[in-house]
Amino acid sequence: MPSNPYRHRVFRGPLLAFGAFLAAGCSLIPPYERPTLPVAGQYPGSSPSASQTPAADTAWRDFIVAPRLQELVSVALANNRDLRVAALRVEQSRAQYRRTRSGLVPSLDLGLSYSRQHRGETVAGVDATTTAANLSAASTAYELDFFGKVRSTREEALQGYLQTEEAQRSAQISLVAEVATQYFALREAEEQLALARQTLELVEESYRLNTASFDAGEIDALDLRTSEGQMQNAKISVVTYERERAQAENQLVLLLGAPLPADLPAAEPFGAHVLADIPAGLPAELAERRPDILAAEHALLAANANIGVARAAFFPSISLTGSIGRTSDALGTLLGSGTNTWSFVPQLSLPLFNAGSNRANLDSARAAKEIEVANYEQTIQTAFREVADALVAADTYALETDAQRAAIEAQMQRFTLADARYRQGETSYLTVLQAQQDLYSAQQGRLRAERNRASSQIALYSALGGGWK
C-alpha cells in the first residue's frame, strides 16, 4: 500500500502549534473590561469647557498663586512624615515586584566545597584520611510557565506596585489640600484676633466715655455696667482667638513636619486672590486622572490577575533543576585533572486530588474580584459626590461672601447712627450695644465665609485629582 506523503504534515502542524504554545506559555487571566461609570455623565449644574486644562493636570504651583502658601507647601512636601512613609511604601512595593518578576528567569549559583575526612587509624602504611573538592554551577528549580502561573503572579505584583504609586499621589494631594486648608484656618484666626483686638479698643474707649458720663450724672448705672460687660466680653474674645491662632499654627507645623520658616514671604490680605479658578470637567476625566480611582482600578486588575493564578493551579507544573561542575580528590587538581560532572532533573507535578482546595481558591479569587469591582465603583461614586459638594460649596460661599460684605456696610451705618443718637440722648445704650454686636458678628461672618470659600476651592481642586504634580 503506497504511503501518503501528506500524512506526516497532517500531524506535524498540530504538534508544531502545540510546541509553540508550550514555548510561549499562555495566560489564564480573564480579559479585563473596565466597569461602566456608575454616575451621571456630568456634574449637577456644571458646564465644563473642553478648552480648559483639567484640574488633575494643573500643577499645585499654578493653582496656589500666593508666594507664602507656596513656600509652606514646599516645606511640607519635603518634610511631612506621612508622605515620606507613602514614598517608602512605593519603594517597598517596587522591590517586591522585582522579586516576583525574577521568577521568569532561572537563577544560577556558583558553589565551591572542600572536605577532609579521617576514617580511622593508618593501616599498612595507608592513610585513612580522604579529601574531596567540588566546584559546581547549579540552577535552582525553575518552573516552566506553560500555563501562565508565574506571569499571572507577576501581573498581580505589578498592579500592586502601581496601586502604591497612585496611593503616594493621593497622599500628596491630601497633604497639599490639608496644608492649604490649615493655612487659611490660621489666617482666619489671625484676622479674627485682629478684629477682636480692634473691637476691644473701641469698647474700652466707649467704656471710658461712659464712665465720664456717669460721673457727670448724664447716664445711669445700667448703661455703665452694660458698657463694662461689653468690654469684658471683648477681652474674652481676644483670649479665645489667641488660643485658636496658636493651635492653628501648631497644626500647620505638624503638617509641615518642620518649624515655620523665618523668612516666609509676607501674608497676603485675607480674601485676596490666592487660588486660581479651575474647571470641573467631566466624571469620565475624573476616572482617568484621580489617583485614588486609579489605585482602586489597579486593585481590581490585581484581583483579576489572581484569578489567572488560581486557574493555573488546575494544570500541571514542570520544574527543571540542573548543575554542571568538576570534582576531584584534591583541591589543587580540581581544575586540572578533576572529573566533569553534570545533572539534569526535570520534575512534573500533576494535581489529582486536593479535596476541592483549588476550586475553593478559584471561587475565592472570583469573589475577591467582584469585591474590588464594588470598591472601584464606590470610589468613583464617592469622588463624584465630593466634586459635586465642592462645586456647590464654592458657588454658594462666593455668594455668601458678597452678602457678608454688604451686611458689614449696612451694620456699620447702623452702628454709626445708633452711637450718634445715643450721644444726643435720643436712645438707650442698649441700642448701641446691639448695633455693635451685630456689626462684630457680620465682620466675623465675613472672615468665616472667606475661609470657607477658600477651603471649598481647595476641596474642589483636590476632589478633581489636582495636587500631585
KOLBA-215874 format. One record per residue (C-alpha): x, y, z; residue in three letters; residue number from 1. Coordinates in nm, 2 decimals, decimal comma. Layout:
# KOLBA-215874
<<X Y Z> "ala" NUM>
...
END
This chain:
# KOLBA-215874
<<0,00 0,00 0,00> "met" 1>
<<0,16 0,33 -0,10> "pro" 2>
<<0,24 0,58 0,18> "ser" 3>
<<0,06 0,91 0,20> "asn" 4>
<<0,31 1,19 0,17> "pro" 5>
<<0,07 1,44 0,35> "tyr" 6>
<<0,01 1,21 0,65> "arg" 7>
<<0,31 1,34 0,85> "his" 8>
<<0,21 1,70 0,76> "arg" 9>
<<-0,13 1,65 0,90> "val" 10>
<<0,01 1,55 1,24> "phe" 11>
<<0,31 1,78 1,22> "arg" 12>
<<0,10 2,10 1,21> "gly" 13>
<<-0,08 2,05 1,54> "pro" 14>
<<0,24 1,93 1,70> "leu" 15>
<<0,43 2,24 1,60> "leu" 16>
<<0,14 2,46 1,71> "ala" 17>
<<0,13 2,28 2,05> "phe" 18>
<<0,51 2,31 2,08> "gly" 19>
<<0,49 2,68 2,01> "ala" 20>
<<0,21 2,71 2,27> "phe" 21>
<<0,43 2,54 2,53> "leu" 22>
<<0,73 2,75 2,44> "ala" 23>
<<0,54 3,08 2,46> "ala" 24>
<<0,32 2,99 2,75> "gly" 25>
<<-0,03 3,11 2,79> "cys" 26>
<<-0,23 3,33 3,02> "ser" 27>
<<-0,53 3,22 3,22> "leu" 28>
<<-0,61 3,58 3,33> "ile" 29>
<<-0,97 3,67 3,23> "pro" 30>
<<-1,00 3,95 2,97> "pro" 31>
<<-1,03 4,28 3,16> "tyr" 32>
<<-1,33 4,51 3,09> "glu" 33>
<<-1,34 4,84 3,28> "arg" 34>
<<-1,68 4,87 3,47> "pro" 35>
<<-1,92 5,13 3,34> "thr" 36>
<<-1,92 5,45 3,53> "leu" 37>
<<-2,19 5,43 3,80> "pro" 38>
<<-2,25 5,80 3,79> "val" 39>
<<-2,41 6,07 3,57> "ala" 40>
<<-2,22 6,19 3,27> "gly" 41>
<<-2,20 6,55 3,41> "gln" 42>
<<-2,18 6,71 3,75> "tyr" 43>
<<-2,50 6,88 3,87> "pro" 44>
<<-2,52 7,24 3,75> "gly" 45>
<<-2,18 7,24 3,58> "ser" 46>
<<-2,09 7,35 3,23> "ser" 47>
<<-1,74 7,21 3,15> "pro" 48>
<<-1,53 7,37 2,89> "ser" 49>
<<-1,31 7,14 2,68> "ala" 50>
<<-1,05 7,41 2,61> "ser" 51>
<<-0,95 7,44 2,98> "gln" 52>
<<-0,68 7,24 3,14> "thr" 53>
<<-0,82 6,97 3,38> "pro" 54>
<<-0,75 7,02 3,75> "ala" 55>
<<-0,55 6,69 3,77> "ala" 56>
<<-0,31 6,83 3,51> "asp" 57>
<<-0,28 7,17 3,68> "thr" 58>
<<0,03 7,18 3,90> "ala" 59>
<<-0,03 7,29 4,25> "trp" 60>
<<0,20 7,59 4,20> "arg" 61>
<<-0,03 7,70 3,92> "asp" 62>
<<-0,33 7,66 4,15> "phe" 63>
<<-0,18 7,83 4,45> "ile" 64>
<<-0,06 8,17 4,35> "val" 65>
<<0,04 8,32 4,69> "ala" 66>
<<0,42 8,30 4,75> "pro" 67>
<<0,37 8,25 5,12> "arg" 68>
<<0,15 7,95 5,08> "leu" 69>
<<0,36 7,81 4,80> "gln" 70>
<<0,66 7,81 5,04> "glu" 71>
<<0,47 7,63 5,31> "leu" 72>
<<0,35 7,36 5,07> "val" 73>
<<0,71 7,31 4,95> "ser" 74>
<<0,83 7,26 5,31> "val" 75>
<<0,55 7,01 5,38> "ala" 76>
<<0,63 6,81 5,06> "leu" 77>
<<1,00 6,79 5,17> "ala" 78>
<<0,94 6,71 5,54> "asn" 79>
<<0,59 6,56 5,61> "asn" 80>
<<0,63 6,21 5,76> "arg" 81>
<<0,31 6,06 5,62> "asp" 82>
<<0,42 6,15 5,27> "leu" 83>
<<0,76 6,00 5,34> "arg" 84>
<<0,60 5,68 5,45> "val" 85>
<<0,39 5,67 5,13> "ala" 86>
<<0,71 5,71 4,92> "ala" 87>
<<0,89 5,43 5,11> "leu" 88>
<<0,59 5,20 5,06> "arg" 89>
<<0,63 5,26 4,68> "val" 90>
<<1,00 5,16 4,71> "glu" 91>
<<0,90 4,85 4,91> "gln" 92>
<<0,63 4,76 4,65> "ser" 93>
<<0,88 4,81 4,37> "arg" 94>
<<1,13 4,58 4,53> "ala" 95>
<<0,86 4,31 4,58> "gln" 96>
<<0,76 4,34 4,22> "tyr" 97>
<<1,12 4,30 4,10> "arg" 98>
<<1,15 3,99 4,32> "arg" 99>
<<0,83 3,84 4,17> "thr" 100>
<<0,95 3,93 3,82> "arg" 101>
<<1,28 3,74 3,87> "ser" 102>
<<1,08 3,41 3,88> "gly" 103>
<<1,06 3,43 3,50> "leu" 104>
<<1,44 3,38 3,47> "val" 105>
<<1,63 3,08 3,61> "pro" 106>
<<1,87 3,16 3,89> "ser" 107>
<<2,23 3,04 3,88> "leu" 108>
<<2,45 2,97 4,18> "asp" 109>
<<2,82 2,90 4,19> "leu" 110>
<<2,95 2,68 4,47> "gly" 111>
<<3,29 2,56 4,58> "leu" 112>
<<3,33 2,30 4,85> "ser" 113>
<<3,62 2,12 5,01> "tyr" 114>
<<3,61 1,83 5,26> "ser" 115>
<<3,87 1,63 5,45> "arg" 116>
<<3,76 1,32 5,65> "gln" 117>
<<3,96 1,08 5,86> "his" 118>
<<3,80 0,73 5,89> "arg" 119>
<<4,03 0,56 6,14> "gly" 120>
<<4,39 0,47 6,21> "glu" 121>
<<4,65 0,43 5,94> "thr" 122>
<<4,65 0,07 5,82> "val" 123>
<<4,95 -0,09 5,65> "ala" 124>
<<5,10 0,25 5,59> "gly" 125>
<<4,79 0,37 5,41> "val" 126>
<<4,65 0,70 5,53> "asp" 127>
<<4,27 0,66 5,60> "ala" 128>
<<4,21 1,03 5,55> "thr" 129>
<<4,02 1,12 5,24> "thr" 130>
<<3,97 1,46 5,08> "thr" 131>
<<3,72 1,58 4,82> "ala" 132>
<<3,68 1,91 4,63> "ala" 133>
<<3,38 2,01 4,43> "asn" 134>
<<3,31 2,31 4,20> "leu" 135>
<<2,96 2,35 4,06> "ser" 136>
<<2,74 2,59 3,88> "ala" 137>
<<2,38 2,50 3,96> "ala" 138>
<<2,04 2,63 3,86> "ser" 139>
<<1,77 2,60 4,12> "thr" 140>
<<1,43 2,46 4,04> "ala" 141>
<<1,29 2,67 3,76> "tyr" 142>
<<0,93 2,64 3,67> "glu" 143>
<<0,83 2,63 3,30> "leu" 144>
<<0,55 2,88 3,28> "asp" 145>
<<0,33 2,69 3,03> "phe" 146>
<<0,00 2,80 3,19> "phe" 147>
<<0,09 3,15 3,29> "gly" 148>
<<0,11 3,10 3,67> "lys" 149>
<<0,43 3,29 3,71> "val" 150>
<<0,32 3,56 3,46> "arg" 151>
<<-0,01 3,60 3,64> "ser" 152>
<<0,17 3,63 3,97> "thr" 153>
<<0,40 3,89 3,82> "arg" 154>
<<0,10 4,08 3,68> "glu" 155>
<<-0,06 4,08 4,02> "glu" 156>
<<0,26 4,22 4,18> "ala" 157>
<<0,28 4,48 3,91> "leu" 158>
<<-0,07 4,60 3,97> "gln" 159>
<<0,00 4,61 4,35> "gly" 160>
<<0,31 4,83 4,28> "tyr" 161>
<<0,11 5,06 4,06> "leu" 162>
<<-0,15 5,08 4,32> "gln" 163>
<<0,11 5,21 4,58> "thr" 164>
<<0,23 5,47 4,33> "glu" 165>
<<-0,12 5,60 4,30> "glu" 166>
<<-0,16 5,59 4,68> "ala" 167>
<<0,15 5,81 4,70> "gln" 168>
<<0,00 6,06 4,46> "arg" 169>
<<-0,32 6,05 4,67> "ser" 170>
<<-0,11 6,12 4,98> "ala" 171>
<<0,05 6,42 4,82> "gln" 172>
<<-0,29 6,55 4,70> "ile" 173>
<<-0,42 6,52 5,06> "ser" 174>
<<-0,11 6,69 5,20> "leu" 175>
<<-0,13 6,99 4,96> "val" 176>
<<-0,50 7,03 5,04> "ala" 177>
<<-0,45 6,99 5,42> "glu" 178>
<<-0,17 7,25 5,43> "val" 179>
<<-0,36 7,50 5,22> "ala" 180>
<<-0,68 7,45 5,43> "thr" 181>
<<-0,49 7,48 5,76> "gln" 182>
<<-0,31 7,79 5,63> "tyr" 183>
<<-0,65 7,96 5,58> "phe" 184>
<<-0,76 7,84 5,92> "ala" 185>
<<-0,45 8,01 6,06> "leu" 186>
<<-0,51 8,32 5,86> "arg" 187>
<<-0,88 8,34 5,97> "glu" 188>
<<-0,77 8,30 6,34> "ala" 189>
<<-0,51 8,58 6,28> "glu" 190>
<<-0,78 8,81 6,13> "glu" 191>
<<-1,03 8,72 6,40> "gln" 192>
<<-0,78 8,81 6,66> "leu" 193>
<<-0,70 9,14 6,49> "ala" 194>
<<-1,07 9,21 6,47> "leu" 195>
<<-1,12 9,12 6,84> "ala" 196>
<<-0,84 9,35 6,95> "arg" 197>
<<-0,97 9,63 6,73> "gln" 198>
<<-1,32 9,58 6,89> "thr" 199>
<<-1,17 9,57 7,23> "leu" 200>
<<-1,01 9,91 7,17> "glu" 201>
<<-1,34 10,06 7,06> "leu" 202>
<<-1,54 9,93 7,36> "val" 203>
<<-1,26 10,03 7,60> "glu" 204>
<<-1,29 10,38 7,46> "glu" 205>
<<-1,67 10,36 7,49> "ser" 206>
<<-1,64 10,25 7,85> "tyr" 207>
<<-1,41 10,54 7,93> "arg" 208>
<<-1,66 10,78 7,78> "leu" 209>
<<-1,95 10,62 7,96> "asn" 210>
<<-1,76 10,63 8,29> "thr" 211>
<<-1,71 11,01 8,24> "ala" 212>
<<-2,08 11,05 8,15> "ser" 213>
<<-2,18 10,85 8,46> "phe" 214>
<<-1,96 11,06 8,69> "asp" 215>
<<-2,12 11,37 8,53> "ala" 216>
<<-2,47 11,23 8,60> "gly" 217>
<<-2,55 11,21 8,23> "glu" 218>
<<-2,62 10,83 8,22> "ile" 219>
<<-2,74 10,58 8,48> "asp" 220>
<<-2,56 10,28 8,63> "ala" 221>
<<-2,73 10,03 8,39> "leu" 222>
<<-2,57 10,19 8,08> "asp" 223>
<<-2,23 10,20 8,26> "leu" 224>
<<-2,25 9,83 8,36> "arg" 225>
<<-2,37 9,73 8,02> "thr" 226>
<<-2,07 9,90 7,87> "ser" 227>
<<-1,84 9,73 8,12> "glu" 228>
<<-1,99 9,39 8,03> "gly" 229>
<<-1,93 9,46 7,66> "gln" 230>
<<-1,56 9,54 7,73> "met" 231>
<<-1,52 9,22 7,93> "gln" 232>
<<-1,67 9,01 7,65> "asn" 233>
<<-1,43 9,17 7,41> "ala" 234>
<<-1,14 9,07 7,63> "lys" 235>
<<-1,27 8,71 7,63> "ile" 236>
<<-1,28 8,71 7,25> "ser" 237>
<<-0,92 8,83 7,23> "val" 238>
<<-0,81 8,54 7,46> "val" 239>
<<-1,02 8,29 7,27> "thr" 240>
<<-0,87 8,39 6,93> "tyr" 241>
<<-0,52 8,40 7,07> "glu" 242>
<<-0,57 8,03 7,17> "arg" 243>
<<-0,72 7,94 6,83> "glu" 244>
<<-0,44 8,11 6,65> "arg" 245>
<<-0,17 7,93 6,85> "ala" 246>
<<-0,34 7,59 6,80> "gln" 247>
<<-0,39 7,65 6,42> "ala" 248>
<<-0,02 7,73 6,39> "glu" 249>
<<0,07 7,42 6,59> "asn" 250>
<<-0,14 7,21 6,35> "gln" 251>
<<0,02 7,37 6,05> "leu" 252>
<<0,37 7,29 6,19> "val" 253>
<<0,27 6,93 6,23> "leu" 254>
<<0,16 6,91 5,86> "leu" 255>
<<0,49 7,08 5,76> "leu" 256>
<<0,70 6,84 5,95> "gly" 257>
<<0,93 7,13 6,04> "ala" 258>
<<0,91 7,47 6,22> "pro" 259>
<<0,77 7,76 6,03> "leu" 260>
<<1,05 7,92 5,82> "pro" 261>
<<1,16 8,25 5,95> "ala" 262>
<<1,20 8,41 5,60> "asp" 263>
<<0,84 8,34 5,48> "leu" 264>
<<0,70 8,60 5,23> "pro" 265>
<<0,45 8,84 5,38> "ala" 266>
<<0,10 8,72 5,42> "ala" 267>
<<-0,15 8,85 5,16> "glu" 268>
<<-0,46 9,04 5,27> "pro" 269>
<<-0,73 8,80 5,38> "phe" 270>
<<-0,98 8,74 5,09> "gly" 271>
<<-0,72 8,84 4,82> "ala" 272>
<<-0,68 8,63 4,51> "his" 273>
<<-0,47 8,34 4,64> "val" 274>
<<-0,62 8,04 4,44> "leu" 275>
<<-0,67 8,01 4,07> "ala" 276>
<<-1,01 7,91 3,92> "asp" 277>
<<-1,02 7,56 3,78> "ile" 278>
<<-1,28 7,38 3,56> "pro" 279>
<<-1,48 7,09 3,68> "ala" 280>
<<-1,45 6,88 3,37> "gly" 281>
<<-1,65 6,56 3,33> "leu" 282>
<<-1,67 6,25 3,55> "pro" 283>
<<-1,51 6,04 3,28> "ala" 284>
<<-1,20 6,26 3,31> "glu" 285>
<<-1,21 6,21 3,69> "leu" 286>
<<-1,19 5,83 3,64> "ala" 287>
<<-0,89 5,87 3,42> "glu" 288>
<<-0,69 6,11 3,64> "arg" 289>
<<-0,78 6,09 4,01> "arg" 290>
<<-0,52 5,88 4,18> "pro" 291>
<<-0,75 5,70 4,43> "asp" 292>
<<-0,98 5,59 4,15> "ile" 293>
<<-0,67 5,47 3,95> "leu" 294>
<<-0,55 5,29 4,26> "ala" 295>
<<-0,89 5,11 4,30> "ala" 296>
<<-0,86 5,01 3,94> "glu" 297>
<<-0,51 4,86 3,99> "his" 298>
<<-0,65 4,67 4,29> "ala" 299>
<<-0,92 4,54 4,06> "leu" 300>
<<-0,66 4,44 3,79> "leu" 301>
<<-0,46 4,26 4,06> "ala" 302>
<<-0,76 4,07 4,17> "ala" 303>
<<-0,82 3,98 3,80> "asn" 304>
<<-0,47 3,85 3,77> "ala" 305>
<<-0,51 3,64 4,08> "asn" 306>
<<-0,78 3,45 3,90> "ile" 307>
<<-0,52 3,35 3,65> "gly" 308>
<<-0,30 3,22 3,93> "val" 309>
<<-0,59 3,02 4,07> "ala" 310>
<<-0,68 2,88 3,73> "arg" 311>
<<-0,32 2,77 3,67> "ala" 312>
<<-0,33 2,56 3,98> "ala" 313>
<<-0,55 2,31 3,80> "phe" 314>
<<-0,28 2,24 3,54> "phe" 315>
<<0,05 2,05 3,57> "pro" 316>
<<0,36 2,23 3,67> "ser" 317>
<<0,70 2,14 3,53> "ile" 318>
<<1,02 2,24 3,70> "ser" 319>
<<1,38 2,19 3,59> "leu" 320>
<<1,69 2,16 3,81> "thr" 321>
<<2,04 2,12 3,67> "gly" 322>
<<2,40 2,16 3,76> "ser" 323>
<<2,74 2,13 3,60> "ile" 324>
<<3,08 2,12 3,76> "gly" 325>
<<3,40 1,94 3,84> "arg" 326>
<<3,51 1,71 4,13> "thr" 327>
<<3,85 1,59 4,25> "ser" 328>
<<4,01 1,42 4,55> "asp" 329>
<<4,23 1,73 4,60> "ala" 330>
<<4,17 2,10 4,58> "leu" 331>
<<4,49 2,15 4,38> "gly" 332>
<<4,39 1,92 4,10> "thr" 333>
<<4,03 2,04 4,08> "leu" 334>
<<4,07 2,24 3,76> "leu" 335>
<<4,35 2,03 3,61> "gly" 336>
<<4,27 1,66 3,64> "ser" 337>
<<3,93 1,68 3,80> "gly" 338>
<<3,63 1,49 3,67> "thr" 339>
<<3,34 1,67 3,49> "asn" 340>
<<3,00 1,62 3,65> "thr" 341>
<<2,65 1,73 3,55> "trp" 342>
<<2,30 1,66 3,64> "ser" 343>
<<1,96 1,74 3,49> "phe" 344>
<<1,64 1,67 3,70> "val" 345>
<<1,30 1,76 3,54> "pro" 346>
<<1,00 1,72 3,76> "gln" 347>
<<0,63 1,71 3,67> "leu" 348>
<<0,36 1,78 3,93> "ser" 349>
<<0,00 1,70 3,83> "leu" 350>
<<-0,28 1,78 4,07> "pro" 351>
<<-0,50 1,48 4,12> "leu" 352>
<<-0,70 1,52 4,44> "phe" 353>
<<-0,69 1,81 4,69> "asn" 354>
<<-1,04 1,79 4,84> "ala" 355>
<<-1,16 2,09 4,64> "gly" 356>
<<-0,89 2,32 4,75> "ser" 357>
<<-0,81 2,45 4,40> "asn" 358>
<<-1,18 2,50 4,33> "arg" 359>
<<-1,23 2,69 4,66> "ala" 360>
<<-0,92 2,91 4,58> "asn" 361>
<<-1,07 2,99 4,23> "leu" 362>
<<-1,41 3,08 4,38> "asp" 363>
<<-1,24 3,29 4,64> "ser" 364>
<<-1,04 3,47 4,37> "ala" 365>
<<-1,35 3,54 4,17> "arg" 366>
<<-1,53 3,67 4,47> "ala" 367>
<<-1,23 3,89 4,55> "ala" 368>
<<-1,26 4,04 4,20> "lys" 369>
<<-1,63 4,12 4,25> "glu" 370>
<<-1,54 4,29 4,58> "ile" 371>
<<-1,28 4,51 4,40> "glu" 372>
<<-1,54 4,59 4,13> "val" 373>
<<-1,77 4,72 4,40> "ala" 374>
<<-1,48 4,91 4,57> "asn" 375>
<<-1,39 5,07 4,24> "tyr" 376>
<<-1,75 5,18 4,17> "glu" 377>
<<-1,79 5,31 4,52> "gln" 378>
<<-1,46 5,51 4,49> "thr" 379>
<<-1,60 5,67 4,17> "ile" 380>
<<-1,93 5,75 4,34> "gln" 381>
<<-1,76 5,90 4,64> "thr" 382>
<<-1,53 6,11 4,41> "ala" 383>
<<-1,84 6,23 4,22> "phe" 384>
<<-2,01 6,33 4,54> "arg" 385>
<<-1,70 6,52 4,66> "glu" 386>
<<-1,67 6,71 4,34> "val" 387>
<<-2,05 6,79 4,34> "ala" 388>
<<-2,04 6,91 4,70> "asp" 389>
<<-1,73 7,12 4,64> "ala" 390>
<<-1,89 7,28 4,33> "leu" 391>
<<-2,20 7,37 4,53> "val" 392>
<<-1,99 7,50 4,82> "ala" 393>
<<-1,76 7,71 4,60> "ala" 394>
<<-2,06 7,88 4,43> "asp" 395>
<<-2,26 7,94 4,75> "thr" 396>
<<-1,97 8,06 4,96> "tyr" 397>
<<-1,88 8,31 4,69> "ala" 398>
<<-2,24 8,44 4,71> "leu" 399>
<<-2,22 8,43 5,09> "glu" 400>
<<-1,90 8,63 5,10> "thr" 401>
<<-2,05 8,91 4,88> "asp" 402>
<<-2,36 8,91 5,11> "ala" 403>
<<-2,14 8,94 5,42> "gln" 404>
<<-1,96 9,24 5,28> "arg" 405>
<<-2,29 9,41 5,21> "ala" 406>
<<-2,41 9,32 5,56> "ala" 407>
<<-2,10 9,48 5,71> "ile" 408>
<<-2,17 9,81 5,53> "glu" 409>
<<-2,53 9,82 5,65> "ala" 410>
<<-2,43 9,73 6,01> "gln" 411>
<<-2,15 9,99 6,01> "met" 412>
<<-2,40 10,26 5,91> "gln" 413>
<<-2,65 10,13 6,17> "arg" 414>
<<-2,38 10,15 6,44> "phe" 415>
<<-2,27 10,50 6,35> "thr" 416>
<<-2,63 10,63 6,36> "leu" 417>
<<-2,71 10,45 6,69> "ala" 418>
<<-2,40 10,58 6,85> "asp" 419>
<<-2,47 10,94 6,73> "ala" 420>
<<-2,83 10,92 6,86> "arg" 421>
<<-2,71 10,79 7,20> "tyr" 422>
<<-2,46 11,07 7,24> "arg" 423>
<<-2,75 11,31 7,17> "gln" 424>
<<-2,96 11,14 7,43> "gly" 425>
<<-3,22 11,01 7,18> "glu" 426>
<<-3,19 10,64 7,25> "thr" 427>
<<-3,05 10,40 7,52> "ser" 428>
<<-2,71 10,24 7,52> "tyr" 429>
<<-2,87 9,90 7,46> "leu" 430>
<<-2,94 10,02 7,10> "thr" 431>
<<-2,58 10,10 7,06> "val" 432>
<<-2,47 9,77 7,21> "leu" 433>
<<-2,70 9,57 6,98> "gln" 434>
<<-2,57 9,76 6,68> "ala" 435>
<<-2,21 9,70 6,79> "gln" 436>
<<-2,27 9,33 6,84> "gln" 437>
<<-2,44 9,29 6,51> "asp" 438>
<<-2,16 9,47 6,33> "leu" 439>
<<-1,90 9,25 6,51> "tyr" 440>
<<-2,10 8,94 6,41> "ser" 441>
<<-2,11 9,05 6,05> "ala" 442>
<<-1,74 9,11 6,04> "gln" 443>
<<-1,67 8,77 6,20> "gln" 444>
<<-1,91 8,61 5,95> "gly" 445>
<<-1,72 8,76 5,65> "arg" 446>
<<-1,40 8,62 5,78> "leu" 447>
<<-1,56 8,27 5,82> "arg" 448>
<<-1,71 8,30 5,47> "ala" 449>
<<-1,37 8,40 5,32> "glu" 450>
<<-1,21 8,10 5,48> "arg" 451>
<<-1,49 7,86 5,38> "asn" 452>
<<-1,48 7,99 5,02> "arg" 453>
<<-1,10 7,92 5,00> "ala" 454>
<<-1,15 7,58 5,16> "ser" 455>
<<-1,42 7,49 4,91> "ser" 456>
<<-1,19 7,59 4,62> "gln" 457>
<<-0,91 7,37 4,77> "ile" 458>
<<-1,16 7,09 4,82> "ala" 459>
<<-1,27 7,11 4,46> "leu" 460>
<<-0,91 7,11 4,33> "tyr" 461>
<<-0,83 6,81 4,55> "ser" 462>
<<-1,16 6,62 4,46> "ala" 463>
<<-1,08 6,66 4,09> "leu" 464>
<<-0,74 6,50 4,14> "gly" 465>
<<-0,52 6,81 4,14> "gly" 466>
<<-0,22 6,85 4,36> "gly" 467>
<<0,01 6,56 4,27> "trp" 468>
<<0,21 6,75 4,02> "lys" 469>
END
